[in-house]
Amino acid sequence: MTHFVRTVLGDISPDELGFCYAHEHLIIDASYTTAQTPDFLLDDVDLASSELIEVKRLGAGALVDSMPMACGRNVTKLAEISRRSQLHILCPTGLHLRKYYPPVHWCDRVGVEELAELFAREITLGIDTNDANGPERNASAHRAGLIKIASSLDAITPHENKIFRAAAMSHKKTGAPILTHTEQGTFAMEQIELLGSLGVDLRHVVLSHTDRRPDVAYHRSILRSGVRIEYDSAFRWKPGQGNPTRDLVLTLAPEFPDQIMLGMDAARRSYWKCHGGFPGMAFLIEQFVPELRSAGVTDDLLHRIFFTTPASAYQFKDIRS
């Protein structure tokens, strides 16, 4: 298959992806991450599956999980959720912000080339069943479908620069797309400049959370580079703030119809109805899509946002040429 998206249950044609939640957290196992923030603990396959079965019933086809290695990722659980819900699920390799790892961690000692090879192995051979926590690394039957990396608030630290460089090397070797975390939407242009300078195909780069800095001029600059962006704050805005996420879509989607995607980034128990939280994973498809449609977003644009743009962004780059 020349053009494909890599899910935890195997490669599919981009046309098979369907309505896609472009940035989610479906499983976060007990880890240093959850010890620091207990609300991040999302470890129950039964509960997650029950909520996602409802999302599937409403018309969803796929979700992109964005928990990278060694901070609560569990690809075996993601595969089981995919089987039960009949949703396509993508799982990343890569590394998150340094704060999500213990003070002493192997990620500080590993160099760029070794890190790039580690990412590539999870993409081509299988994600480590021990989630890169040691003492051994055992490739599972489930391969990574993207590379997740992150930068800090208004900065790319030397540690993050190393990870960006490793991700670029792995992208060029495997063709895997890259998903980035922008802290509160900052440093997007610097991420783009760095990845572009390293030879990454920006059409296969997705920048997340940029709507948390809802400046239209800033977003136009990002989009003119050719990257894709993912908005996920539609349910986060407080009373009196309006909905800047909706406003960005209304303003920019007609101008950049093939570069904007939406998700929820619902990385807390307090966001999932199955854990007693609000608004629940159905919010995006059941509430926000009708709100966008009633505000004037056409069916064609909605199809691009949820179907064709994710299918294009998250497919592997052809590296044969």
C-alpha positions in Angstrom: 0.0 0.0 0.0 1.6 3.2 -1.2 -0.5 5.6 0.9 -1.5 4.4 4.3 -2.4 5.3 7.9 -0.8 3.1 10.5 -3.3 2.1 13.3 -2.7 -0.1 16.3 -4.5 -2.9 14.5 -2.7 -2.5 11.2 -2.3 -0.3 8.2 -5.4 1.1 6.4 -6.1 3.2 3.4 -6.4 6.9 4.3 -10.0 6.7 2.9 -10.9 4.2 5.6 -10.1 6.6 8.5 -13.5 8.3 8.6 -14.5 11.0 11.0 -11.3 11.6 13.0 -10.7 13.1 16.5 -7.3 14.5 15.7 -5.6 14.6 19.2 -6.8 12.5 22.2 -5.7 10.7 25.3 -7.6 7.4 25.6 -5.3 5.6 28.0 -2.8 7.0 30.6 -1.6 4.2 32.9 -0.3 4.7 36.4 3.0 6.4 36.0 5.1 9.4 37.2 2.7 11.5 35.2 -0.4 10.3 37.1 1.4 10.4 40.4 1.9 14.1 39.9 -1.6 14.7 38.6 -4.0 11.9 39.6 -6.8 13.4 37.3 -4.6 12.2 34.4 -5.2 8.5 35.3 -7.2 6.9 32.5 -6.4 3.2 32.8 -9.8 1.4 32.5 -10.4 -0.4 29.2 -14.0 -1.2 30.0 -15.0 2.3 30.8 -13.1 3.9 27.9 -14.6 1.3 25.5 -18.1 2.0 26.7 -17.8 5.7 26.1 -16.1 5.3 22.7 -18.8 2.8 21.5 -21.2 5.6 21.9 -18.9 7.9 19.9 -18.7 5.3 17.2 -22.5 5.1 17.2 -22.7 8.9 16.6 -20.5 8.5 13.5 -16.8 8.7 14.5 -14.3 6.5 12.7 -10.9 7.2 14.3 -9.0 8.8 17.1 -5.4 9.8 17.4 -4.0 8.9 20.8 -1.2 11.3 21.7 0.6 9.7 24.7 4.2 9.0 23.7 6.6 6.5 25.3 7.4 6.1 29.0 4.7 8.3 30.5 1.6 6.1 30.8 1.2 4.8 27.3 -0.2 1.3 26.9 -0.6 0.1 23.3 -2.1 -3.3 24.3 -5.0 -1.5 26.0 -5.4 0.8 23.0 -5.6 -2.2 20.7 -8.3 -3.8 22.9 -10.3 -0.5 22.9 -10.0 -0.4 19.1 -11.3 -4.0 18.8 -14.3 -3.3 21.2 -15.3 0.0 19.8 -14.5 -0.7 16.1 -12.7 2.6 15.9 -9.4 3.1 14.3 -6.8 4.2 16.9 -3.4 5.6 16.1 -0.7 5.4 18.8 2.5 7.4 18.9 6.2 6.9 19.6 8.2 9.9 20.7 8.7 11.8 24.0 6.6 14.4 25.8 7.7 17.4 27.9 10.4 16.7 30.4 8.1 17.4 33.3 6.2 14.1 32.6 9.2 12.0 33.5 11.0 11.3 36.8 13.9 13.6 37.8 16.4 10.9 36.8 15.4 9.3 33.4 17.0 7.6 30.5 15.8 10.2 28.1 18.4 12.6 29.4 21.3 10.2 28.6 20.3 9.1 25.1 21.7 10.9 22.1 20.0 12.1 19.0 20.8 9.1 16.7 20.0 6.5 19.3 16.7 8.2 20.1 15.9 8.4 16.3 16.5 4.7 16.0 14.3 4.0 19.0 11.5 5.9 17.4 12.0 4.1 14.1 11.9 0.7 15.7 8.6 1.4 17.3 7.3 2.5 13.9 8.6 -0.4 11.9 8.8 -3.3 14.3 6.4 -2.6 17.1 5.8 -0.5 20.2 7.6 -1.7 23.3 5.3 -3.7 25.6 7.1 -2.2 28.6 6.5 1.3 27.3 10.3 2.0 27.2 10.4 1.6 31.0 12.8 -1.4 30.9 14.5 -3.5 31.9 13.9 -5.1 28.5 12.4 -3.8 25.3 10.0 -6.1 23.6 8.3 -5.2 20.3 4.5 -5.8 20.4 2.4 -6.6 17.4 1.2 -3.0 17.3 3.2 -0.4 15.5 3.4 3.4 16.1 1.5 5.5 13.6 3.1 8.9 14.4 5.9 10.6 16.3 4.8 12.9 19.2 7.2 15.7 20.4 6.7 18.8 22.5 8.1 22.2 23.3 7.8 24.3 26.4 6.1 27.6 27.1 7.8 30.2 24.8 10.9 28.0 24.4 12.4 25.0 22.8 14.9 23.8 25.4 18.2 22.0 24.5 16.6 18.7 25.6 13.5 19.3 23.4 15.8 20.4 20.5 17.4 16.9 20.7 14.0 15.2 20.6 12.9 17.4 17.6 16.1 16.4 15.8 15.6 12.7 16.5 12.0 13.0 15.3 13.1 14.6 12.1 15.6 11.8 11.5 13.0 9.1 12.2 10.4 10.9 10.0 12.9 10.9 7.0 13.7 7.3 7.5 10.2 5.9 8.0 7.8 8.6 6.6 5.8 8.7 9.8 3.9 11.9 10.5 4.9 14.2 13.4 2.4 15.5 16.0 3.7 18.4 18.2 2.5 19.8 21.5 2.7 23.6 21.8 2.5 24.7 25.4 -0.5 27.1 25.5 -0.2 27.5 21.8 3.3 29.2 22.0 6.4 28.8 19.9 4.6 27.4 16.9 6.6 29.3 14.3 9.9 28.2 16.0 8.8 24.6 15.8 8.0 25.0 12.1 11.3 26.7 11.4 13.3 24.0 13.2 11.5 21.1 11.6 11.7 22.7 8.2 15.4 23.3 8.6 15.8 19.6 9.4 14.2 18.5 6.2 10.8 17.4 7.5 7.9 17.5 5.1 5.7 20.1 6.7 2.6 18.6 5.1 3.0 15.7 7.5 3.4 17.9 10.6 0.4 18.6 13.0 0.7 21.4 15.6 -1.6 20.9 18.6 -3.3 23.3 21.0 -2.6 26.4 18.9 -6.1 27.7 19.6 -5.1 28.4 23.2 -3.4 31.4 21.7 -6.4 32.6 19.6 -4.7 35.4 17.6 -5.8 35.2 14.0 -2.6 36.8 12.6 -0.5 34.3 14.4 -2.6 31.4 13.0 -2.4 32.8 9.5 1.4 32.8 9.8 1.4 29.2 11.0 -1.0 28.0 8.3 1.0 29.8 5.5 3.9 27.4 6.2 1.9 24.5 5.0 1.6 22.6 8.3 -1.7 21.3 9.7 -3.0 22.5 13.0 -5.3 20.9 15.6 -7.7 22.9 17.8 -9.0 21.2 21.0 -10.2 23.9 23.4 -13.8 24.3 22.2 -15.1 22.9 25.5 -12.6 24.7 27.7 -13.5 28.3 27.4 -15.0 29.9 30.5 -18.3 31.9 30.6 -17.7 35.4 29.3 -14.9 34.3 27.0 -17.0 33.4 24.1 -15.6 30.5 22.1 -12.4 31.5 20.4 -11.9 28.0 19.0 -15.2 28.3 17.1 -14.2 31.8 15.9 -10.9 30.6 14.6 -12.6 27.9 12.6 -15.2 30.3 11.2 -12.5 32.8 10.1 -9.7 30.5 8.9 -11.3 27.3 7.6 -12.6 29.0 4.4 -9.1 30.4 3.8 -7.2 27.2 4.7 -9.7 24.5 4.1 -7.3 21.6 4.1 -5.1 22.4 7.1 -7.4 22.6 10.2 -8.4 19.7 12.3 -10.3 19.3 15.6 -10.0 17.1 18.7 -10.6 17.3 22.4 -7.3 16.4 24.1 -9.4 15.1 27.0 -6.5 13.9 29.1 -8.4 14.0 32.5 -10.9 11.8 34.2 -12.9 14.9 34.9 -13.6 15.2 31.1 -14.9 11.7 30.6 -18.5 10.9 31.4 -17.6 7.3 32.1 -15.5 8.6 35.0 -18.2 10.9 36.2 -16.8 13.9 34.3 -18.0 16.5 31.7 -18.5 17.1 28.8 -17.7 13.6 27.6 -16.0 12.4 24.4 -19.3 12.7 22.4 -19.1 16.5 22.8 -17.1 17.1 19.6 -19.4 15.2 17.3 -22.7 15.6 19.1 -22.4 19.3 20.2 -19.6 21.2 18.5 -20.2 20.0 15.0 -23.9 21.2 15.1 -22.7 24.5 16.6 -20.2 25.0 13.8 -22.9 24.1 11.2 -25.4 26.6 12.7 -22.7 29.3 12.7 -22.2 28.9 8.9 -19.5 26.3 8.4 -20.5 24.3 5.3 -20.8 20.6 5.1 -17.9 20.6 2.6 -15.6 22.3 5.2 -16.7 20.0 8.0 -15.9 17.1 5.8 -12.4 18.5 5.2 -11.8 19.2 8.9 -12.9 15.8 10.1 -12.3 13.4 7.2 -9.9 14.5 4.4 -7.4 16.6 6.3 -6.7 14.0 9.0 -6.5 11.3 6.4 -3.9 13.4 4.5 -2.0 14.7 7.6 -1.7 11.3 9.3 -0.8 9.2 6.3 2.9 8.2 5.9 5.0 10.2 3.5 6.2 8.1 0.6 10.0 7.9 1.1 10.9 5.8 -2.0 11.8 8.8 -4.1 
